[in-house]
Structure formats: structure tokens, C-alpha cells
Amino acid sequence: MSAGQDRRVMCIWFPRLASDRVLRARAIEGPFALVHKQNNTDRIYCLNKVATDMGLSQGMTFSDARAFCPDLSSRPATPEDDKRFLYTLRRWATRYCPWVGLEENGLVLDVTGSSHLAGGEQDMLADIRARLTRAGLCVQLGLADTRGAAWALAHHGGGIAAPGDHAHLRTLPVAALRLADPNCVALQRAGLRRIGDIMDHPRAPLARRFGQELMIRLDQLLGTQPENISPLADPPHYGVRMTLPDPIGLTADVMAAIGRLLDRLCAQLKAHAAGTRVLRLTLRRVDQEAQDVELRLARPLRDAGRILPLFERGIKEVDAGYGIDQIRLEAVQVEPLPSEQITHVGGHSQNGLDDLITRIGSRVGLERIQRLLPADSHIPERSFLIAPAAYSTAQGVWVPPRPRPLRLFSPEPISAYGPRPPERFRWRRMALTTGQASGPERITPEWWFDDPNWRSGLRDYWRIETRQGRRLWIFHTPQDPGWFVQGEFA
């Protein structure tokens, strides 16, 4: 028997993966469906067994489904959550073999040489089916000597095919060859409804009429065309720990141990071109009590020399008790941080500012340290944004068409009449005389925002210099006549 015939592949298919995932958290007895929007139309994404038995099908419009079944319960579909759930199942399946790959709503396992650990192939399938059924998942299993045959069995009846036994596959429909729907329809119209019909037909006419894909899928099913299983590697775990032979309690000793852990952790981050934003340090005392010290950084880092001093303040607040015998360091939040080319003409480094933001943020919170960012808007109140400095980068200055005042405040009315700036007026209990005026700069409200401050219509802004030394920014509202002061220049 050849090595290819000794190979054993299992396919695990979840026909209702999305709905089963949702119903595991909240059971619903009646018909249930997940709905997603496609081409501006709500369509059925996944159904439970009750809804399927009532005649509903995937892809039909939600309005038609409610017409057939008024009691249908629904929820929006979240494909990203389904994908994460499938990744969790992939990790669970490694208990049976190390080679586990992903398929659409399913898993593929290379169980060659590992089925005897579960008592044989029959016992392995029974154990997998029992565990997944208890977890509330509908599952179909197929096991054969090729990936194509295992997929065909799982999606069309399930079962186990003995090595080299293709007789069981001959009765399966042509859809079991993993062909596109148009090709399956074309084969059925030609009278080729079963895999056996294709196997008995000459290959050359089939290849000329239906293309090479049909022949490739047939060869993959029979094992004459190799098809690999690419197992997914587990995501990297950015965590290191150290068990100490003797308990420690001095700050200097703890910082020295953290320095060693940081060197190892930063090496892992550098190998994956990543940096950490949040670090969690767990200190376990000899009495089995543990204390956590969390460090949140203003920028992703993987420089142990810059991170280590930032832990000092948190370490001083730790109660070491009778001593610390285990230290664990984990990068909780990791972000991509590609390497940068360092040259003698590089820009000024922002490391000092980032470290300062981190130190202050560890006391008052990173979200409370904010910066102003320019916004591309002619409306004075919307010409800037306020964003946390740790989660934003400084941007270039947006230059408005006219100068803007240094101080900007809410409009303050003054007693004046006419479209021209007043020669004399009172503002904040001061009698002012206009010496020079330049303008107007007409600013119209942004119609896509319903701003109560701009419901009076457009504004004509003037820049005036008073004889008393005040340089003010005032505006007139022609549609609702009135004068207001909104800013003051330096």
C-alpha cells in the first residue's frame, strides 16, 4: 500500500455555524434566522433547523421569509464573530491531531497516524460528534483517504470511506466535487448527475466541454492529484514569566527581574514586527496572592530600555509582603510596528515627548492628555478637533484664507446697527472706538449640519482695531440683523 493511500483526512462541516453560535448564548425554541444586507436588501444569512423545516432557505429576502413565517425571530449577522468562533474550534480540534486547517464553515484534519489515540476512526468520529453536539453545534463528519473525498462525505451524508474504496463515492451527486454551481447545473443537464457517471465517461470529451476544473476535482477526489492541508499556526503569545528560587521584595531586585523579562518580550515583538501599547505585570507573592501593575504607553514600543523606567512608579506601590517568587509580563495590546530606516538626516525624535505623555498618563489617564488638531472647515467653531495625544499624531497646520484670532469664544452681542462696523460700541463694560476695520469675510453655514448657533444665517466677519488697543473679530448677521464679537487677536 502506498503512502498516499495510507493518508487519512477528516472533514468537519458545520451546516448552521452562525445560527448555532448565536443560539448557544440565547436559546430560541421557534424559527430563527440571521439577516445581512446585500445590495440594499435584507436577506437570510443562516437559519436554525426549525426555520429550515418550515421551508425557509438561505439567500431569500427577509420580507419573503416573514411572509411565510410571521413568528420568525431574527438578528443581524456578524461574519467576523463567526470567523473568530471558527478559529476557536480549530484550536479545539488540535486535541485530535496537530494538522488542522480551515474551510468554509468547517475544518479539515489530517488524522494520519493519530486515530488510534482515540480508539480508532469510529471512536474518534463518535467522540467528536458527541462533544460538538453537547456544545450545541450541528455537525457532519466525513473521513477518507483524500481531502476531496472527506469533504464530499461530510457535505453529502457523512461516514467513513475505507482506504482505496471509491465505490461509496460513486453514488454521491456531482456537487460533491466542489464545483461551482453553473458547472454542476451544466453537468446535470448533460445527464451526468452522479460522480459514478463522470468516472465511467471518457475524460477527453468531458475536459473539452466542461474544462480542466472538473478533471482536477475528480483527480483530487480519487487521490491521483495531490492536495495539501495547510494548518494554521497559533497566533503568537506575547507573554514571559520568571520563577525565582528565593523571594525578593526590594524595588531594585524587582526592576532587575523585569528588565530580563522585557528583553525576552521585546525580542518576540521585534521578530513579529510589532510593538505593545499595554503591558500587564503580575507579581505573585509567596502567600499565593498576586498583584497586577498595568502600564499603558502613548505609542507602540518594543524598546526595553525605554519601557523599564516607566514601571518604577507602579512597582513602588506594590506590597511585596513576605516576598515575590514569580513574575509574569504580558503584552496585552499589540500593534504593528515595522522597522524604520535610521539615517543621519532623520527628523527629530519624538521619544522624549511620548515618554512624558506616558508618565503623566499613568497618573491622570492617557485620555485626559489632549491635543488640538486642525480641521478643514471655514466655520470657526469647527476649525479644530480635540483628540487624545496618545492616540493621535500631530498634523500640519491648516492655513485658512484669512487670519484667525488667537482667542475664540462664544459670540457676545454688542449694540450696533447697519452693515458697516460701528464707530463706537460697548463690549464687556468697555467703551471702544473703531480705528481701522478690514473685511468683510462672508462665511455661510454648512447646510449638512444642523447647528443652532448658525440658524441666523450667513455671517460677515470684520477685523477691527480699536483706538484703545483691542484687536477684535466681529461679525454681522444680515438675515437677522445684529453684531457680535467672537474673537480677539494678539
Disulfide bonds with the S-S distance in Angstrom:
none
